[in-house]
Amino acid sequence: MFSLIIADTSVLIVLSKINRLHILKEIFNSITITPEIHHEFGEELPDWIVIKGINDDKRKRILQLDLDDGEASAIALGLENDDSLLLIDERKGRKIASDLGMKIIGTLGVLIKAKELRIIESLTEEINKLKKVDFWISEKITKNIINKYE
């Protein structure tokens, strides 16, 4: 398991919108976010979400040339902590984090893990909920996930 699980804002928002934020606790026990992500999320946090600042603000500022505050701070925090996992959905942020050697997973990966652990019953239901809150998923990805995991 990873020593630190860092969530970007989009994962928190979309799971909150479909009333599945608790899945993160059930899978990972504890999630860490930065103050920037807390500000972007804008909701009261459960006690299992920890706020942690970054030490190297210069790294964050460099990342902000291409990313928003939340993504930049999440990646910067991950780079400061070996053996971390970043929960992030945005394509550009995922690519940069991956190029920097970080381990990443998105909302769909979280839901797949929840299905494997029997936390949720149906990926199809959860994917349909995501689509209703304007979370974009290609039909090809949807079919692949359902065929492989349902």
C-alpha positions as CSV (number, residue, x, y, z in Angstrom):
1,M,0.0,0.0,0.0
2,F,1.0,3.6,-0.5
3,S,2.3,5.7,2.4
4,L,0.3,8.8,1.3
5,I,-2.9,9.0,-0.8
6,I,-3.4,12.5,-2.3
7,A,-6.7,13.5,-3.9
8,D,-7.1,16.3,-6.4
9,T,-10.3,18.4,-6.3
10,S,-12.1,16.8,-9.2
11,V,-12.1,13.3,-7.6
12,L,-13.5,14.8,-4.4
13,I,-16.2,16.8,-6.2
14,V,-17.5,14.1,-8.5
15,L,-17.6,11.4,-5.7
16,S,-19.4,13.9,-3.5
17,K,-21.9,14.7,-6.2
18,I,-22.8,11.0,-6.5
19,N,-22.8,10.5,-2.7
20,R,-19.8,8.2,-2.9
21,L,-17.1,10.2,-1.1
22,H,-17.1,7.6,1.6
23,I,-15.6,5.1,-0.8
24,L,-12.2,6.8,-0.5
25,K,-12.2,6.1,3.3
26,E,-13.3,2.5,2.8
27,I,-10.5,1.9,0.2
28,F,-7.7,4.0,1.5
29,N,-8.6,4.7,5.2
30,S,-7.2,8.3,5.0
31,I,-6.8,10.8,2.2
32,T,-4.6,13.9,2.1
33,I,-5.3,17.1,0.3
34,T,-3.5,20.5,0.1
35,P,-5.0,23.8,1.4
36,E,-5.5,24.7,-2.3
37,I,-7.6,21.6,-2.9
38,H,-9.6,22.2,0.2
39,H,-10.3,25.8,-1.0
40,E,-11.4,24.5,-4.5
41,F,-13.5,21.7,-3.0
42,G,-15.3,24.3,-0.8
43,E,-17.2,21.8,1.4
44,E,-16.7,20.7,5.0
45,L,-14.3,17.8,5.2
46,P,-14.8,14.5,7.0
47,D,-12.2,13.8,9.7
48,W,-10.5,11.2,7.5
49,I,-9.4,13.8,5.0
50,V,-6.2,15.5,6.2
51,I,-4.9,18.8,5.0
52,K,-1.2,19.1,4.4
53,G,0.8,21.9,2.9
54,I,3.7,21.5,0.6
55,N,7.3,22.4,1.5
56,D,8.6,23.4,-1.9
57,D,6.5,26.3,-3.2
58,K,8.9,26.9,-6.1
59,R,8.0,23.4,-7.5
60,K,4.3,24.3,-7.2
61,R,4.7,27.6,-9.0
62,I,6.5,25.9,-11.9
63,L,3.7,23.3,-12.2
64,Q,1.2,26.2,-12.1
65,L,2.5,27.3,-15.5
66,D,0.5,24.4,-17.0
67,L,-2.0,23.4,-14.3
68,D,-4.5,24.9,-11.9
69,D,-3.6,25.5,-8.2
70,G,-5.1,22.3,-6.9
71,E,-3.5,20.0,-9.5
72,A,-0.1,21.8,-9.1
73,S,-0.2,21.5,-5.3
74,A,-1.3,17.9,-5.4
75,I,1.5,16.9,-7.7
76,A,4.0,19.0,-5.7
77,L,3.0,17.3,-2.5
78,G,3.2,13.9,-4.2
79,L,6.7,14.7,-5.4
80,E,7.7,15.5,-1.8
81,N,6.5,12.2,-0.5
82,D,7.9,9.0,-1.9
83,D,5.5,6.1,-2.3
84,S,2.4,8.3,-2.8
85,L,-0.6,7.7,-4.9
86,L,-2.3,10.6,-6.7
87,L,-6.1,10.5,-7.3
88,I,-6.6,12.8,-10.4
89,D,-8.9,12.9,-13.4
90,E,-7.8,15.7,-15.7
91,R,-5.8,14.5,-18.7
92,K,-3.1,17.2,-18.6
93,G,-2.5,16.7,-14.8
94,R,-2.4,12.9,-15.2
95,K,0.2,13.2,-18.0
96,I,2.4,15.5,-16.1
97,A,2.2,13.5,-12.9
98,S,2.9,10.3,-14.8
99,D,5.8,11.9,-16.7
100,L,7.3,12.8,-13.3
101,G,7.1,9.2,-12.2
102,M,4.1,9.4,-9.9
103,K,1.6,6.6,-9.5
104,I,-1.9,7.8,-10.4
105,I,-5.5,6.6,-10.5
106,G,-8.7,8.4,-11.4
107,T,-12.3,8.3,-10.3
108,L,-13.0,5.3,-12.5
109,G,-10.0,3.5,-11.1
110,V,-11.4,4.2,-7.6
111,L,-14.8,2.8,-8.5
112,I,-13.2,-0.3,-10.1
113,K,-11.2,-0.8,-6.8
114,A,-14.5,-0.4,-4.9
115,K,-16.2,-3.0,-7.0
116,E,-13.2,-5.4,-6.5
117,L,-13.5,-4.9,-2.8
118,R,-17.3,-5.3,-2.9
119,I,-17.9,-1.8,-1.6
120,I,-20.2,-1.1,-4.5
121,E,-22.4,-3.6,-6.3
122,S,-22.5,-2.3,-9.8
123,L,-20.0,-0.3,-11.9
124,T,-22.7,0.3,-14.5
125,E,-24.9,2.1,-11.9
126,E,-22.0,4.2,-10.7
127,I,-20.9,5.1,-14.2
128,N,-24.5,6.1,-15.0
129,K,-24.5,8.4,-11.9
130,L,-21.2,9.9,-13.0
131,K,-22.6,10.7,-16.5
132,K,-25.6,12.4,-14.8
133,V,-23.3,14.8,-13.1
134,D,-21.5,15.6,-16.3
135,F,-18.5,13.5,-15.8
136,W,-17.3,12.7,-19.3
137,I,-16.5,9.0,-20.1
138,S,-16.2,7.8,-23.6
139,E,-18.4,5.0,-24.7
140,K,-15.4,2.8,-25.5
141,I,-14.0,3.2,-22.0
142,T,-17.4,2.6,-20.5
143,K,-17.9,-0.6,-22.5
144,N,-14.3,-1.8,-21.7
145,I,-14.8,-1.3,-18.0
146,I,-18.2,-2.9,-17.9
147,N,-17.1,-5.9,-20.0
148,K,-14.0,-6.4,-17.8
149,Y,-15.3,-5.8,-14.3
150,E,-19.1,-6.4,-14.2
